[in-house]
Amino acid sequence: MNKTLHTRRGFLRTSLLGGAVAWTVPIFLERTFFTLDAMASQEPMGKDSPILVVLQLAGGNDGLNTLVPFTDDAYFRARPGIAIREPLKINDAIGLNPKLTGLRGLYDDGNLAIIQGVGYPNPNRSHFRSTEIWQTASDADKTDSHGWLGRYFDSCCQGEDPAVGVSIGSQTPQAFAAAEPKGISFTQPEQFRFASEKASDPAAAEEFFRSVNETAGESNEGGSIGMLQGHSQGGGDTMDFLRRTALDAQMSSDKVLAITRKSKAPVSYPSSNLASSLNLVARLIGGGMPTRVYYVSQGGYDTHSNQTGSHDRLMAELDSSLAAFVADLKAQGNFQRVVLMTFSEFGRRVAENGSGGTDHGAAAPLFVAGGAIKPGLYGKAPSLIDVHDGDLIHNTDFRSVYASVLQNWLKVPVEPILHRAFPTIGFV
């Protein structure tokens, strides 16, 4: 195969512009991705708008050792080896993991809401399937090809900048999947150009990225973009779509690089992948990106064995990263604009297993932090006695959390995004 053609197909298959080309060429043959003249002339949308940061705790966070029922004898009976006996007390019955000192400070300052017992009916213990349910906001017995944030983009962000959603990571989250995908994904700003076998050669990578944006289709000699689906048919819809998509990628990429090259965090961040991701998010916010939704993740929560040490480390990493992020936003004057929400695909079983860990469970707490948050404990703590096959029974549907964020923070209608109404919670 012609190597240039292979490289350019690699660009289109692995470009991190939200997977737009790979997912949607057939859909977009009849309409272009954006009108570039309008995009160039508009003031950045969302410049002063509320921002949502979604933080995934991937692997299934152990909620009982995150929000500890330290006066419940059933907790200590079920976990003789891994129970936490001296948490950071929230009230006379519940405390935070002792590694979460920063979150405790946020709670005391009135900037943290804790929602207890979050889950969904008929819970699934598969990492893949439960993550899919959370990402798509679907019922456990149904599937949906579009994510809840993707439906938000479709319903409420037509005509906005491609960077209306930004995911820090090597893959676009399913939550961003949409009928007309928006959103960009990258690990480092420089990687937003594209991924190819020439990624180790920045000059060649940049030259190729720019070449995609040149007029193509007049000739297929030399492996132009017109070779992707055979000879160009007079520069029709396919060529128009591909050129516009590449130009959109370039324009968003230039914005990201310009901001990150000139910005510097006003606070010191710890050394961890999560902290680096949040540092980058804060720099983009401070630099004026028009992004409405940022998505970051922290992995490692599948603690089947020797949980105590690994979970403590994850809690400390989460806490220090969030503390730096909050301090950064406050220094910028942007803390009031941002709400950060955590989620994990499921909690863990009530009882510890024989390997000093916990197995896949169901309900767990989640955190919502921000300058405009109404602090406190929300929802009801699940019973450790009234359980289902060793799993906690949820008291709050996670889609009520989503509905609250959508309606009360992003100020958009809920039903087009979540397919139906859900009770909202008063944390925002």
C-alpha positions in Angstrom: 0.0 0.0 0.0 1.2 3.5 -0.8 2.7 4.7 2.5 1.3 8.2 2.2 -2.1 6.8 1.8 -1.6 4.6 4.8 -0.4 7.5 6.9 -3.4 9.7 5.9 -5.9 6.9 6.6 -4.2 6.5 9.9 -4.8 10.2 10.6 -8.5 9.8 9.8 -8.9 6.7 11.9 -6.9 7.9 14.9 -7.4 11.6 14.9 -8.5 12.7 18.3 -11.1 15.2 17.1 -13.7 13.3 19.1 -13.6 10.4 16.7 -15.6 12.6 14.3 -14.4 11.1 11.0 -14.3 7.5 12.1 -17.8 7.6 13.6 -19.7 9.9 11.2 -18.6 10.1 7.6 -21.9 8.4 6.4 -24.0 10.8 8.5 -22.1 13.9 7.5 -22.0 13.4 3.8 -25.1 15.6 3.5 -24.0 18.3 5.9 -20.8 19.9 6.8 -19.3 19.9 10.3 -19.1 23.7 10.8 -19.2 26.9 8.8 -15.7 28.2 9.1 -16.4 31.8 8.3 -19.0 32.0 11.1 -16.7 30.2 13.4 -13.9 32.6 12.8 -16.1 35.7 13.3 -17.9 34.6 16.4 -16.9 35.6 19.9 -15.9 32.4 21.7 -19.1 30.7 23.0 -19.1 29.8 26.6 -16.4 32.3 27.5 -18.3 33.3 30.6 -20.6 30.3 30.8 -20.7 27.7 33.6 -18.2 24.8 33.2 -18.7 21.2 34.1 -15.7 18.9 34.9 -16.5 15.2 35.0 -14.0 13.0 36.9 -14.3 9.3 36.4 -12.9 7.1 39.1 -12.4 4.1 36.9 -12.5 0.5 38.2 -15.2 0.7 40.8 -14.4 2.9 43.8 -15.0 1.4 47.3 -17.6 3.8 48.6 -17.7 2.3 52.1 -14.0 3.2 52.6 -14.5 6.6 51.0 -17.5 7.7 53.0 -17.1 5.6 56.2 -20.1 4.6 58.4 -17.8 4.4 61.4 -20.5 3.9 64.0 -22.2 1.0 62.2 -21.2 -2.4 63.8 -22.2 -4.1 60.6 -19.4 -2.3 58.8 -16.7 -3.6 61.1 -18.1 -7.1 61.1 -18.1 -7.2 57.3 -14.6 -5.8 57.1 -12.5 -7.0 60.0 -9.2 -6.4 58.1 -9.8 -3.3 56.0 -12.3 -1.2 57.9 -11.3 2.4 58.7 -11.7 3.2 62.3 -10.7 6.8 62.5 -12.1 8.7 59.5 -12.5 12.5 59.2 -15.8 12.9 60.8 -18.6 14.7 58.9 -21.2 14.0 61.6 -21.7 11.6 64.4 -22.2 8.6 62.0 -20.2 9.2 58.8 -16.7 10.3 58.0 -14.4 10.7 55.0 -11.4 8.5 54.3 -8.5 10.0 56.4 -6.6 10.7 53.2 -9.2 13.2 52.0 -8.2 16.1 54.1 -8.5 18.5 51.2 -12.1 17.4 50.5 -12.9 17.8 54.1 -11.6 21.3 53.9 -13.8 21.9 50.9 -16.8 20.5 52.8 -16.1 22.8 55.8 -15.7 25.8 53.4 -19.1 25.1 51.9 -17.8 24.0 48.5 -18.5 20.2 48.6 -21.7 18.2 48.3 -21.6 14.4 49.0 -24.4 12.4 47.5 -24.9 9.0 49.2 -26.1 5.7 47.9 -25.9 6.5 44.2 -26.6 3.8 41.6 -29.4 2.5 39.3 -32.0 -0.2 39.3 -30.9 -3.8 38.4 -27.2 -3.0 38.7 -24.6 -4.7 36.5 -21.2 -5.8 37.9 -19.4 -5.8 34.6 -17.0 -2.9 34.3 -17.8 -2.5 30.6 -21.5 -2.6 30.9 -21.9 -0.6 34.0 -19.6 2.1 32.6 -21.7 2.1 29.5 -24.8 2.6 31.5 -23.3 5.6 33.4 -21.9 7.1 30.2 -25.1 6.8 28.2 -27.5 7.4 31.1 -29.5 4.4 29.9 -31.6 1.8 31.8 -29.8 -1.4 32.7 -31.9 -3.4 30.3 -31.4 -1.0 27.3 -28.5 0.2 25.2 -27.9 3.6 23.7 -25.3 4.4 21.1 -25.1 8.1 22.3 -23.7 9.4 25.5 -25.5 11.7 27.9 -23.0 14.5 27.2 -23.2 13.8 23.5 -26.9 14.3 23.6 -26.3 17.6 25.5 -24.0 18.7 22.7 -26.6 17.7 20.1 -29.5 19.4 21.9 -27.8 22.5 23.2 -24.5 23.2 21.5 -25.3 23.4 17.8 -22.9 25.7 15.9 -20.5 25.9 18.8 -16.7 25.5 18.7 -15.5 21.9 18.2 -13.9 22.2 21.6 -17.2 22.6 23.4 -16.1 19.3 25.0 -12.6 18.4 25.9 -11.5 15.0 27.2 -8.0 14.6 28.6 -7.0 11.1 27.6 -6.1 8.9 24.7 -9.7 7.8 23.9 -12.9 9.8 23.5 -15.3 8.7 26.3 -18.6 7.1 25.3 -20.3 9.9 27.2 -19.3 12.2 24.3 -20.8 10.0 21.6 -23.4 11.9 19.6 -25.4 12.1 16.4 -23.2 15.0 15.3 -20.1 14.5 17.4 -18.3 17.4 19.0 -15.5 17.4 21.4 -11.8 16.8 21.2 -9.5 14.4 23.1 -5.8 14.5 23.8 -3.3 13.6 26.5 -0.9 16.5 25.9 -1.7 19.5 23.7 1.0 18.6 21.2 -0.7 15.3 20.6 -3.9 16.9 19.5 -2.4 17.2 16.0 -3.0 13.5 15.1 -1.5 10.1 15.8 0.5 8.3 13.1 3.6 6.3 12.8 5.4 9.6 12.3 4.4 10.8 15.7 8.1 10.6 16.8 8.9 13.2 14.1 7.2 16.5 15.2 8.2 18.4 12.0 6.9 15.7 9.7 3.7 15.4 11.8 3.1 19.1 11.6 3.8 19.2 7.9 1.3 16.4 7.3 -1.3 17.9 9.5 -1.1 21.1 7.6 -1.1 19.3 4.2 -4.5 17.8 5.0 -5.9 21.3 5.0 -4.6 22.2 1.6 -6.9 22.1 -1.4 -7.2 18.4 -2.5 -9.0 16.6 -5.1 -7.5 18.2 -8.2 -5.1 15.3 -8.5 -4.7 12.0 -6.7 -1.0 11.7 -7.6 1.2 11.5 -4.6 -1.5 10.2 -2.3 -3.7 13.2 -1.7 -6.7 13.1 0.7 -8.9 12.4 -2.4 -7.5 8.8 -2.4 -9.3 7.9 0.8 -12.4 6.7 -1.0 -11.1 6.5 -4.6 -11.0 9.3 -7.1 -12.7 12.5 -6.2 -16.0 13.1 -7.9 -15.6 16.7 -8.7 -14.8 17.8 -5.2 -18.3 16.8 -3.8 -19.6 16.3 -0.4 -17.0 13.9 0.9 -14.2 16.2 0.0 -16.0 19.2 1.5 -16.6 17.3 4.8 -13.0 16.1 5.0 -11.5 19.5 4.4 -13.8 21.2 6.9 -13.2 18.6 9.5 -9.4 18.9 9.1 -9.6 22.7 9.3 -11.8 22.5 12.4 -9.2 20.3 14.0 -6.4 22.7 13.1 -8.3 25.7 14.4 -9.1 24.0 17.8 -5.6 22.6 18.0 -4.1 26.1 17.4 -6.2 27.5 20.2 -5.2 24.7 22.6 -1.5 25.1 21.9 -1.6 28.9 22.0 -3.2 28.8 25.5 -1.0 26.1 27.0 2.2 27.5 25.6 1.6 30.9 27.2 -0.1 29.8 30.4 1.5 28.6 33.7 -0.3 27.3 36.7 -0.3 29.8 39.6 0.0 26.9 42.1 2.1 23.8 42.4 0.5 20.5 41.4 1.6 17.1 42.7 3.2 14.6 40.5 0.5 12.3 39.2 -1.4 11.6 36.0 -4.6 13.0 37.5 -2.9 16.1 38.7 -1.4 16.7 35.3 -4.8 16.3 33.7 -6.5 18.7 36.0 -3.5 21.2 35.6 -4.2 21.1 31.9 -7.9 21.7 32.4 -7.2 24.6 34.7 -4.8 26.2 32.1 -7.4 25.9 29.4 -10.1 27.4 31.6 -7.8 30.2 32.6 -6.8 30.8 29.0 -10.4 31.4 27.9 -11.2 28.2 26.0 -14.9 28.1 25.1 -15.3 24.6 26.5 -18.4 23.7 28.4 -17.5 20.2 29.5 -14.1 18.8 30.5 -13.6 15.0 31.1 -10.8 13.5 33.1 -10.2 10.1 34.7 -8.2 8.4 37.4 -7.8 4.6 37.1 -6.8 1.8 39.5 -10.0 1.4 41.6 -10.5 -2.3 40.9 -9.2 -3.3 44.4 -9.8 -7.1 44.5 -6.8 -7.7 46.7 -4.6 -5.9 49.2 -7.0 -3.0 49.1 -5.8 -0.9 52.0 -2.6 0.4 50.6 -3.7 0.9 47.0 -7.0 2.6 48.0 -5.3 4.9 50.4 -2.8 5.8 47.7 -5.7 6.6 45.2 -7.5 8.6 47.8 -4.4 10.7 48.6 -3.8 11.2 44.9 -7.4 12.3 44.3 -7.3 14.6 47.3 -4.0 16.3 46.5 -4.9 16.7 42.8 -8.3 18.3 43.6 -6.8 20.5 46.2 -4.3 22.0 43.6 -7.1 22.3 41.0 -9.4 24.2 43.4 -6.5 26.5 44.5 -5.6 27.1 40.8 -9.2 28.0 39.9 -9.5 30.3 42.9 -6.3 32.1 42.0 -7.7 32.6 38.5 -11.0 33.9 39.8 -12.8 31.0 38.0 -13.9 28.8 40.9 -17.4 30.1 40.8 -17.7 29.1 37.2 -16.8 25.5 37.7 -18.6 22.4 39.0 -16.7 19.2 39.3 -18.6 15.9 39.6 -17.0 12.5 40.3 -18.5 9.1 39.4 -17.4 5.5 39.3 -19.1 2.6 37.5 -20.0 0.9 40.7 -19.1 0.5 44.3 -17.8 -2.6 46.1 -19.4 -5.4 48.0 -20.1 -4.8 51.7 -17.9 -7.7 52.9 -14.2 -7.9 52.3 -13.0 -11.0 50.4 -10.3 -13.5 51.3 -7.6 -11.5 49.6 -7.9 -8.4 51.7 -9.9 -6.6 49.0 -13.4 -6.1 47.8 -15.3 -7.4 44.8 -17.6 -5.6 42.4 -20.7 -4.1 44.0 -23.4 -1.6 43.3 -24.2 1.7 45.1 -21.6 4.2 46.2 -21.3 7.9 47.0 -20.1 10.6 44.7 -18.8 14.1 45.2 -19.8 17.4 43.6 -17.5 20.4 44.2 -17.5 24.0 43.2 -17.8 27.6 44.2 -21.6 27.7 43.6 -22.3 24.3 45.3 -24.7 24.1 48.2 -22.7 21.9 50.6 -23.9 19.0 52.7 -24.8 15.3 52.7 -27.5 14.4 50.2 -29.5 11.2 49.9 -29.8 8.4 52.3 -26.9 6.2 53.3 -27.6 2.6 52.2 -28.3 -0.1 54.8 -25.4 -2.5 55.4 -28.0 -5.1 56.6 -30.7 -4.8 54.0 -28.5 -5.8 51.0 -29.0 -7.6 47.7 -26.6 -10.5 47.2 -24.0 -8.7 49.2 -24.5 -5.4 47.4 -25.7 -2.1 48.8 -29.1 -1.0 47.5 -29.0 2.4 45.9 -31.2 5.2 47.2 -30.4 7.8 44.5 -30.5 7.2 40.8 -27.4 8.6 39.2 -29.5 10.3 36.5 -31.0 12.5 39.2 -27.5 13.8 39.7 -27.1 14.4 36.0 -30.5 16.0 35.8 -29.5 18.4 38.6 -26.3 19.4 36.8 -28.0 19.8 33.5 -31.0 21.8 34.8 -29.6 23.8 37.6 -26.0 24.3 36.5 -25.8 24.2 32.7 -29.4 25.6 32.5 -30.7 23.2 29.8 -33.8 21.0 29.4 -33.3 17.6 30.9 -35.7 15.4 28.9 -34.1 15.7 25.5 -30.8 14.5 27.0 -31.9 11.9 29.6 -35.0 10.8 27.6 -37.3 11.5 30.6 -37.5 13.6 33.7 -35.7 12.7 36.9 -36.1 14.3 40.4 -33.4 16.9 40.9 -31.2 17.3 44.0 -30.6 20.7 45.6 -26.8 20.7 45.7 -26.7 23.4 43.0 
